[in-house]
């Protein structure tokens, strides 16, 4: 599974270091986790790659949909994202909310 992440939170307004904020996440597995699912994979962007694990929960919808909420944290420096430390901490939290629908 590959997910393209469009990260547009306030911290991403440092456009000098994020001129093309194209990040991808390639999952390498999935397993039951503490409160849902654990999805390890590789987050890539800016010519760098770092291993992260998404913690995900799945909520059934109306019978033809599933809602997925996933989060992970990483050190922004692992992806070459630079900014003065007093402006931006080193830890970045990613949140993905997605709804999947069955084919019509």
N, C-alpha and C positions, 0 to 999 in steps of 0.2 A: 504494500500500500504506500502510495506517495501522496503527500498533501502539500499544496502550495500555500504558504502562510503570508497573508498581507498584514503586516504589523503596523498599525497606525495610531498607537496610543501616544499620549503626550510626550513620553520619553523619546519617541522616534522623530521628534522635530529637529534634532541635530542633523540636518540634512548634509552638512559638509562631510560627515563620515558615513552617512547612509543615503548617498545620492540615488542609489537604486536598491530599495529595500526589498529585494527578492530573496526570500528564504524558502527552503524546502525541508520537509521532514520525511525521511524514509524509514518506515517501521521495519524492525527486524524480527518481531515476534509479538505475541500477546499471551498473557497468562492471568489467571485470577489474582487479584491483589487484595489489600486490606479492606478497602471500601468500594470495590468494583473491579477494575481491570488495570493491569500494568502493561504499558506498551513501550518497550525499549526501542530506540532507533537512533538515527543520526540526523542532527539539525545542521544544515549547510547554508552558507551565505558569505558573501565577500571573499570568496576563494578559500574559506576556512570551513572546517567540519568539527563538530563536537558531539559526543554521545550524551543523550538525555533519555529520561524515562518519563513518559506521560502517565499520570494517574487519571483514569477515565471511569466515568459512571454512565450507564445506559438506562434510559427511561423509555418504556414502551409508550407509543402515542395512541392514535385512534385505530389501531389494527393494521394500518398500512405504513406507519412511520415509526422511526426510532429517533430519540433525541440523545445526543452524546455530548457530555461536558468533560473536557480534559484540561489538565494543567501540568506545567513543568517549570522548573527554574534552572537557569544556567548563568555562568559568569560571562558577561558581555565581551570581555577581553579574549575569550576562547574563539570568538568569531571576528576578531579584529575591530570591534566597535570601540572607538576611543572618544573620550570626553573628559574634561576636568572633573576630578572626583567630587569636588564640592558642588557640582551641578547635577551629577548623575551617579548613583551608587553602582557598584559592580555587579550586583545580582539583578537579573531580569526574569520576570515571571510571564509566561505565555499562558493564555487562556483561549481554548477553542470551544465554541458552541456550534454544533452542527445538527441538522435534521436530515435524516436519510429516509427517502420514500421508495416504496416498492414500485417497480416498473409498471406502467399502465397497461 
